[in-house]
Amino acid sequence: SVNIYKGCDQKCPFCYWPNIKDEYVVFTDADEKLADAIKTVPRHTFVKIGYGVLDRLYGLTRKCLEILITHEMEIQISAGDMILRDLDILVPYRNHIKVVMEMSRFQTMKEFNATGKSYAFMVANQVKEAGLHVCATISPILPGLTDVEKIAAAMPGIPIHISPLDIRPGTIWNELTLQYVKVYFPDLLTLYEEVARTGVDPYYEKLKQAYANDSGQIKPYLPFYDTKPDVPRV
């Protein structure tokens, strides 16, 4: 993994790694360290990299992507809209790249349910239209807000990987998520308390059963690998 930015601006209450102290660290020499370290790494090694909110200012992800491409690595990118800036270097190398885009955000779901549109979905569609191998994750499904099949229809041809909400009692994400829902979605609080109590989201279980054969657009597992992306190589 190439870790350029530490921290996240999203502040999702269900995150398994919450940024409680609002710390955000930029490793401004990440490209220099990568350029040195990669000299001993075999070609086509699988490498994960992601964009950070401050990449608009620092541009470090692009610099590191250029190094990875030059050394012919297999790349998995965790991306947001900043990837559109870098399509010029990614598209020619598309057969060695897998893009993963996370769609599970309370505000994204709220926007989509209200308007039938989402900027996040538009970006994913643009990445696909550019010719990159892209998939989306809904991790986790947000009970009462996430309509997986409707989302899949809004991103035709893009695999949608799903996972359930984990807000077990005694965990920090239990406390933070229930507080968030109580403030912003009070009509759903009873539902979230039940999911927390039982550890089961009936909607996710229904989807998991319906798409268990993995033959369609919706996948009941997450697309993270320990090997190179399964995409054609030229």
CORKABEL-V48566 format. One line per field, one symbol per residue. burial: # if it has 16 or more other C-alpha atoms within 10 Angstrom, else .. A space follows every 50 residues. Layout:
burial=???
This chain:
burial=.#.##.##...####..##......#...##..#...........##### #####...####.######.#############...#..##.######## ######.##..##....#.##.###.##...############.##.#.. ##.##..###########...#######.##.......#..##.##..## #.##..##........#####.#....##.....
